[in-house]
Amino acid sequence: MPQPVVRTTAGAVAGTAAGPAVVFRGVPYAAGPVGAERFAAPLPPPHWDGVRDASEPSPTAPAPERGRFGALDLSPVIGPGWRPGRDYLTATVWTPDPGTGGLPVLVFVHGGGFLAGSAGAPVHDGSAFARDGVVQVALNYRLGVPGWLHLPGAPANRGLLDVLAGLAWVRENIAAFGGDPDNVTVAGQSAGAIITGAVLATAPRGLVRRVVSQSGSGLAGFSIEQASATTAALAAELGVPPTVAGFADVSDERLIAALPAVMGTTGNTHPLAAITPFSLVSGTESLPGQPSELVAAGAGEDVTLLIGTNRDEANLYLVPTGLPTTDGAAMTARIFGTGTAALADAHASATYRYEFAWRSPAFGGQLGSAHCMELPFVFDRTGLPALRGPEALLGLGAAEPPAALAERMHRAWVRFAASGDPGWPPYGPDRHIEVLRSSERAHTH
């Protein structure tokens, strides 16, 4: 059977038929960054002649190994780890049929604490969205030092600039894959959700129609002073000046090896300080303020927002490492809840909000509705074997996750991408929050 071929603005790509989807993997949306280019704004991908094979995954952004959180195997969510190679600013596209047209588009931005993750994580597979008539795109973007270190002489928030470049690529090319460039939803989880909140606050009008923020925050931007403290500490650890020239010749391996030295350098007052040294940097040209502040001032007023959190987010950082969950609720509120509420309230007239509350039986039931727990439900991937077992997200597997909840959660994102309505009342002046926890039809608070 011949490979399906699609022509993009940079050249033709050949994908693979896989179940309900035709998949195009590793399609460049920007040029691969190396050396000093790691700290520059993204550039368009170079053109190529002939047909580029898009049947295999691309390289991934340089990143430390982060597949385990203590005793928990998180590799189905984080992905295969660093796969070295220059051309990692790529998109993977799942489409029901590249020969059709006008389909809604969902662009997914992965999480991983701004340090890890990739578009190729097994849980993020877009086959279920393609099965249900949505073209799904997953983006790789720069991580760690190349993506997020605040560096004099370099544009700030380069990972955000990558995502915006990926969205511009989607607008120019998605019709060739069967998608509607005027019906694009960008969705993110964890660090990806913080990024999509910034997209809501800064994207040019018309680039996206809808935004999904799952387990993010509209208040997660570091100040320039906080980010500069990390830069100074990293430069001292590496013995280089805190400039683009100083970092240009430092290998990706050395940058990754130095990361433990900069944990906590942003100070304990920031909600992300305990879990990552990197985030958005506010007060910069690419992000003049916190996303929720910019949205409250009118940014993104033409975009509809779907925003959610998990009830026990902080348990991911506590239970697998044997820490007590006594302060779990307060930690959940500090890292995710307060910033989520700020963004929802800033955009209340065009927002739908939910809380995911299904409790995993993993770790004797202590893991609960931890961070990342919703992802297998969103992508209808609860049957993935890697999610089952004594050290897996969904637990031993003796008790099956409710199929009706997976259907409802996945369908809510499908409906939102297609029409802007996930299937429950808007947040609005009543501050409605839909609670998703079982096969029951609806819960509210």
C-alpha positions as CSV (number, residue, x, y, z in Angstrom):
1,M,0.0,0.0,0.0
2,P,1.6,3.4,-1.0
3,Q,2.4,5.8,1.8
4,P,0.0,8.8,1.9
5,V,1.8,12.0,0.8
6,V,1.0,15.6,1.9
7,R,2.7,18.7,0.6
8,T,3.7,21.3,3.2
9,T,5.1,24.8,2.6
10,A,8.6,23.3,3.1
11,G,8.2,20.2,1.0
12,A,6.3,16.9,0.7
13,V,6.0,14.4,3.6
14,A,4.9,10.7,3.5
15,G,3.0,9.3,6.4
16,T,1.6,6.0,7.5
17,A,-1.9,4.6,7.9
18,A,-2.3,3.4,11.5
19,G,-5.7,2.2,12.7
20,P,-8.2,5.1,12.5
21,A,-5.5,7.6,11.6
22,V,-3.0,8.6,9.0
23,V,0.1,9.7,11.0
24,F,2.8,12.0,9.9
25,R,5.7,12.0,12.4
26,G,8.5,14.5,12.9
27,V,7.4,17.1,10.4
28,P,9.7,20.2,10.9
29,Y,7.9,23.4,11.7
30,A,11.1,25.3,12.4
31,A,14.8,24.9,11.8
32,G,16.8,22.8,14.2
33,P,18.7,24.9,16.7
34,V,22.3,24.2,17.5
35,G,25.2,26.1,19.1
36,A,24.2,29.8,19.6
37,E,21.1,29.2,17.5
38,R,19.7,27.3,20.6
39,F,19.2,30.8,22.1
40,A,17.7,32.5,19.1
41,A,14.1,32.9,18.0
42,P,12.9,30.0,15.8
43,L,13.5,30.2,12.1
44,P,11.4,28.6,9.3
45,P,12.4,25.1,8.4
46,P,14.7,24.7,5.3
47,H,13.0,23.4,2.2
48,W,13.7,20.0,0.9
49,D,13.3,18.3,-2.4
50,G,11.5,15.0,-3.0
51,V,9.3,13.3,-0.4
52,R,10.5,13.3,3.2
53,D,9.8,10.1,5.2
54,A,7.5,11.0,8.1
55,S,6.9,7.5,9.3
56,E,9.4,7.5,12.2
57,P,9.6,9.8,15.2
58,S,12.0,12.8,15.0
59,P,14.8,13.6,17.5
60,T,13.6,15.2,20.7
61,A,14.7,18.2,22.7
62,P,17.7,17.8,24.9
63,A,16.4,16.8,28.4
64,P,17.4,15.0,31.6
65,E,15.9,11.6,32.3
66,R,12.6,12.1,34.0
67,G,10.7,8.9,33.4
68,R,10.3,8.1,37.0
69,F,8.9,10.1,40.0
70,G,10.3,8.2,42.9
71,A,8.6,4.8,42.7
72,L,6.2,5.9,39.9
73,D,6.8,5.0,36.3
74,L,5.8,8.1,34.5
75,S,7.4,7.2,31.1
76,P,4.1,6.8,29.3
77,V,3.5,10.5,30.0
78,I,7.1,11.8,29.6
79,G,7.9,9.8,26.5
80,P,11.1,8.1,25.3
81,G,13.5,10.7,26.7
82,W,16.2,12.6,24.8
83,R,16.6,11.3,21.3
84,P,19.6,13.4,20.0
85,G,19.5,15.1,16.7
86,R,19.3,18.6,15.3
87,D,15.8,18.6,13.8
88,Y,13.6,18.3,16.9
89,L,11.3,21.3,16.4
90,T,8.7,19.1,14.8
91,A,5.0,18.3,14.7
92,T,3.3,15.0,14.6
93,V,-0.1,15.0,12.9
94,W,-2.9,12.4,13.2
95,T,-5.7,12.9,10.7
96,P,-8.7,10.8,9.8
97,D,-8.0,11.4,6.1
98,P,-5.7,14.0,4.6
99,G,-7.9,13.9,1.5
100,T,-10.9,15.5,3.3
101,G,-11.2,19.0,4.6
102,G,-12.7,21.3,7.2
103,L,-12.0,19.1,10.2
104,P,-11.5,20.7,13.7
105,V,-7.9,20.8,14.8
106,L,-6.4,20.2,18.3
107,V,-2.8,21.1,18.8
108,F,-1.3,19.5,22.0
109,V,1.6,21.0,24.0
110,H,3.1,18.4,26.4
111,G,4.1,18.9,30.0
112,G,7.3,17.9,31.8
113,G,8.2,20.8,34.1
114,F,9.8,22.9,31.2
115,L,12.6,20.3,31.5
116,A,11.4,17.1,29.9
117,G,8.6,15.5,27.8
118,S,8.0,15.1,24.1
119,A,5.2,14.9,21.5
120,G,5.9,11.2,21.2
121,A,4.8,10.1,24.7
122,P,2.5,7.1,24.4
123,V,-0.4,8.6,26.3
124,H,-0.5,11.5,23.9
125,D,-1.2,9.3,20.9
126,G,-3.8,11.1,18.8
127,S,-5.5,8.1,17.3
128,A,-8.7,8.5,19.4
129,F,-9.1,12.1,18.3
130,A,-8.6,11.2,14.7
131,R,-11.2,8.4,15.1
132,D,-13.6,11.0,16.3
133,G,-13.1,13.4,13.5
134,V,-10.4,15.7,14.9
135,V,-7.0,16.4,13.4
136,Q,-4.6,16.2,16.3
137,V,-1.1,17.8,16.2
138,A,1.5,17.4,18.9
139,L,4.5,19.8,19.1
140,N,8.0,19.4,20.3
141,Y,9.5,22.6,21.7
142,R,12.8,23.7,23.3
143,L,13.2,22.6,26.9
144,G,15.5,23.5,29.8
145,V,18.3,26.0,29.2
146,P,17.8,26.4,25.4
147,G,14.0,27.0,25.8
148,W,13.7,28.9,29.1
149,L,16.9,30.3,30.5
150,H,16.7,34.0,30.7
151,L,19.8,35.1,29.0
152,P,20.9,38.7,28.1
153,G,21.1,39.1,24.3
154,A,18.6,36.3,23.7
155,P,14.8,36.5,23.2
156,A,13.0,35.5,26.4
157,N,10.6,32.5,26.5
158,R,12.1,30.7,23.4
159,G,9.9,27.6,24.1
160,L,6.8,29.8,23.9
161,L,8.1,31.3,20.7
162,D,8.5,27.7,19.4
163,V,4.9,26.9,20.2
164,L,3.7,30.1,18.5
165,A,5.8,29.2,15.4
166,G,4.3,25.7,15.5
167,L,0.8,27.3,15.6
168,A,1.7,29.5,12.6
169,W,2.9,26.4,10.8
170,V,-0.5,24.7,11.6
171,R,-2.3,27.7,10.2
172,E,-0.4,27.6,6.9
173,N,-0.3,23.8,6.5
174,I,-3.1,22.0,8.3
175,A,-5.6,22.3,5.4
176,A,-3.3,19.9,3.5
177,F,-3.9,17.3,6.3
178,G,-7.7,17.7,6.3
179,G,-7.9,20.4,9.0
180,D,-9.7,23.7,9.2
181,P,-7.1,26.5,9.8
182,D,-9.9,28.7,11.2
183,N,-11.0,26.1,13.8
184,V,-7.8,25.5,15.8
185,T,-7.7,24.7,19.5
186,V,-4.4,24.7,21.3
187,A,-4.4,22.5,24.4
188,G,-1.7,21.9,27.0
189,Q,-1.1,20.0,30.2
190,S,1.1,21.0,33.2
191,A,4.0,23.1,31.7
192,G,2.1,22.9,28.4
193,A,-0.9,24.4,30.1
194,I,1.1,27.3,31.4
195,I,2.4,27.8,27.9
196,T,-1.1,27.7,26.4
197,G,-2.2,30.3,29.0
198,A,0.5,32.5,27.6
199,V,-0.7,31.7,24.1
200,L,-4.1,33.0,25.2
201,A,-2.5,36.1,26.5
202,T,-0.1,36.9,23.6
203,A,-1.1,35.1,20.3
204,P,-2.0,37.2,17.3
205,R,-5.7,37.5,16.7
206,G,-7.0,34.6,14.6
207,L,-4.1,32.2,15.2
208,V,-6.2,30.1,17.5
209,R,-9.9,29.9,18.2
210,R,-9.8,28.1,21.5
211,V,-7.4,27.2,24.3
212,V,-7.4,24.3,26.8
213,S,-5.3,24.7,30.0
214,Q,-5.2,21.4,32.0
215,S,-3.3,21.6,35.3
216,G,-1.6,24.9,34.6
217,S,-1.6,28.3,36.1
218,G,-2.0,31.9,34.9
219,L,0.4,33.1,37.6
220,A,3.4,30.9,36.9
221,G,5.7,33.4,35.2
222,F,9.0,34.1,37.0
223,S,10.0,37.7,37.3
224,I,13.1,38.8,35.5
225,E,14.9,39.0,38.9
226,Q,13.9,35.4,39.8
227,A,14.9,34.1,36.4
228,S,18.2,36.0,36.4
229,A,19.1,34.3,39.7
230,T,18.9,31.0,37.9
231,T,21.0,32.3,35.1
232,A,23.7,33.6,37.4
233,A,23.8,30.3,39.4
234,L,24.0,28.2,36.2
235,A,26.8,30.4,34.7
236,A,28.7,30.1,37.9
237,E,28.3,26.3,38.0
238,L,29.5,26.1,34.4
239,G,32.2,28.7,34.7
240,V,31.0,30.8,31.8
241,P,29.8,34.4,31.4
242,P,25.9,34.7,31.6
243,T,25.6,35.6,28.0
244,V,24.7,34.0,24.7
245,A,28.4,33.9,23.7
246,G,29.2,32.3,27.1
247,F,26.7,29.5,26.7
248,A,27.1,29.0,22.9
249,D,29.8,26.4,23.1
250,V,28.5,24.6,26.2
251,S,27.3,21.2,25.1
252,D,23.7,20.0,25.7
253,E,25.2,17.3,27.9
254,R,26.9,19.8,30.2
255,L,23.8,22.0,30.4
256,I,21.8,19.0,31.5
257,A,24.4,17.8,34.0
258,A,24.4,21.3,35.7
259,L,20.6,21.5,36.2
260,P,20.6,20.1,39.8
261,A,22.7,23.1,40.9
262,V,20.0,25.5,40.0
263,M,17.0,23.9,41.6
264,G,15.4,26.4,44.0
265,T,17.4,29.4,42.8
266,T,14.2,31.3,41.9
267,G,13.3,31.5,45.6
268,N,10.6,29.9,47.7
269,T,8.0,32.6,47.0
270,H,7.3,31.3,43.5
271,P,4.7,28.5,43.2
272,L,6.9,26.4,40.9
273,A,10.1,26.8,42.8
274,A,10.0,23.4,44.4
275,I,9.5,21.5,41.2
276,T,11.4,23.3,38.4
277,P,13.9,26.1,37.9
278,F,12.3,27.2,34.7
279,S,9.0,28.6,33.5
280,L,7.7,31.6,31.5
281,V,9.5,34.8,32.3
282,S,7.1,37.7,32.6
283,G,7.9,41.4,32.2
284,T,9.6,40.6,28.9
285,E,8.9,41.5,25.2
286,S,7.2,38.2,24.5
287,L,5.3,38.2,27.8
288,P,4.8,41.7,29.3
289,G,3.0,40.4,32.4
290,Q,1.5,37.3,34.0
291,P,-0.9,35.6,31.6
292,S,-3.9,36.2,33.9
293,E,-3.1,39.9,34.2
294,L,-2.8,40.3,30.4
295,V,-6.1,38.4,29.9
296,A,-7.8,40.5,32.5
297,A,-6.7,43.6,30.5
298,G,-8.5,42.2,27.4
299,A,-6.0,39.9,25.7
300,G,-7.5,36.8,24.1
301,E,-11.0,38.2,24.3
302,D,-12.0,36.5,21.0
303,V,-10.8,33.0,22.3
304,T,-12.8,30.5,24.3
305,L,-11.1,28.8,27.2
306,L,-11.5,25.3,28.7
307,I,-9.6,25.1,32.0
308,G,-9.3,22.3,34.5
309,T,-7.3,20.9,37.4
310,N,-7.1,17.5,39.2
311,R,-8.3,17.3,42.8
312,D,-5.0,15.9,44.2
313,E,-2.4,17.4,41.9
314,A,0.4,17.6,44.5
315,N,0.1,13.9,45.3
316,L,2.4,13.2,42.3
317,Y,5.2,14.9,44.0
318,L,4.5,13.4,47.4
319,V,3.2,9.8,47.3
320,P,5.8,8.1,45.0
321,T,8.6,9.5,47.1
322,G,7.1,8.5,50.4
323,L,6.3,12.0,51.6
324,P,3.2,12.6,53.7
325,T,0.2,14.1,52.0
326,T,-0.7,16.2,55.0
327,D,0.0,19.4,53.1
328,G,-1.1,18.1,49.7
329,A,-4.3,20.2,49.4
330,A,-2.4,23.4,50.2
331,M,0.4,22.5,47.8
332,T,-2.1,21.7,45.1
333,A,-3.7,25.1,45.6
334,R,-0.4,26.9,45.7
335,I,1.1,25.3,42.5
336,F,-2.1,24.9,40.4
337,G,-5.3,26.1,42.0
338,T,-4.7,29.7,42.7
339,G,-3.2,30.4,39.2
340,T,-6.0,28.4,37.5
341,A,-8.7,30.4,39.3
342,A,-6.9,33.7,38.4
343,L,-6.9,32.8,34.7
344,A,-10.5,31.5,34.7
345,D,-11.7,34.6,36.5
346,A,-9.8,36.9,34.2
347,H,-11.6,35.2,31.2
348,A,-14.8,34.3,33.0
349,S,-17.2,35.4,30.2
350,A,-15.7,32.9,27.7
351,T,-14.6,30.0,29.9
352,Y,-15.6,26.5,30.8
353,R,-14.1,25.0,33.9
354,Y,-13.8,21.5,35.4
355,E,-12.1,19.5,38.1
356,F,-11.0,15.9,37.5
357,A,-11.6,13.9,40.7
358,W,-11.3,10.2,39.8
359,R,-9.0,8.5,42.3
360,S,-6.4,5.9,41.1
361,P,-6.0,2.8,43.2
362,A,-2.2,3.1,42.7
363,F,0.0,3.1,45.9
364,G,-2.8,1.7,48.0
365,G,-5.2,4.4,46.8
366,Q,-3.0,7.2,48.1
367,L,-2.1,8.6,44.6
368,G,-5.7,9.7,44.1
369,S,-6.4,12.3,41.5
370,A,-2.8,13.2,41.1
371,H,-1.1,15.4,38.5
372,C,-1.2,13.7,35.1
373,M,-4.0,11.3,36.1
374,E,-6.5,12.8,33.6
375,L,-4.3,12.3,30.5
376,P,-5.2,8.6,29.8
377,F,-8.9,9.7,30.0
378,V,-8.4,12.7,27.7
379,F,-6.7,10.7,25.0
380,D,-8.9,7.6,25.6
381,R,-5.8,5.6,26.4
382,T,-6.8,3.9,29.8
383,G,-6.1,0.5,28.2
384,L,-2.4,1.2,27.6
385,P,-0.5,-1.6,29.3
386,A,2.3,0.7,30.5
387,L,-0.3,2.5,32.7
388,R,-1.0,-0.7,34.6
389,G,1.1,-2.3,37.4
390,P,2.2,-1.6,41.0
391,E,4.3,1.4,39.9
392,A,2.1,2.7,37.2
393,L,-0.3,5.7,37.0
394,L,-3.5,3.7,37.0
395,G,-2.4,1.1,39.5
396,L,-2.5,-2.7,39.5
397,G,-5.4,-2.9,37.0
398,A,-7.6,-5.2,39.2
399,A,-10.2,-2.4,39.2
400,E,-10.8,-1.0,35.7
401,P,-11.0,2.8,35.4
402,P,-14.6,3.7,34.5
403,A,-15.0,3.5,30.8
404,A,-17.9,6.0,30.9
405,L,-15.6,8.6,32.5
406,A,-13.0,8.1,29.8
407,E,-15.7,8.5,27.2
408,R,-17.0,11.6,28.9
409,M,-13.6,13.2,29.4
410,H,-12.4,12.5,25.9
411,R,-15.7,13.6,24.4
412,A,-15.6,16.9,26.2
413,W,-12.3,17.8,24.6
414,V,-13.6,16.6,21.2
415,R,-16.7,18.7,21.5
416,F,-14.8,21.7,22.7
417,A,-12.4,21.4,19.7
418,A,-15.3,21.1,17.3
419,S,-17.8,23.6,18.7
420,G,-16.4,25.4,21.8
421,D,-18.9,23.7,24.1
422,P,-17.6,20.7,26.2
423,G,-21.1,19.7,27.3
424,W,-21.7,21.6,30.6
425,P,-22.6,25.2,31.6
426,P,-20.0,27.9,31.2
427,Y,-18.0,29.2,34.2
428,G,-19.7,32.6,33.9
429,P,-20.9,34.8,36.8
430,D,-22.0,31.7,38.7
431,R,-18.4,30.3,38.7
432,H,-19.6,26.8,37.6
433,I,-17.0,24.0,37.9
434,E,-17.9,20.6,36.5
435,V,-16.6,17.7,38.5
436,L,-15.6,14.6,36.6
437,R,-15.1,11.6,38.8
438,S,-17.2,8.6,37.8
439,S,-19.7,7.3,35.3
440,E,-22.3,9.6,36.8
441,R,-23.6,12.2,34.4
442,A,-22.6,15.4,36.2
443,H,-21.4,16.9,39.4
444,T,-21.0,20.6,40.2
445,H,-19.7,22.8,42.8
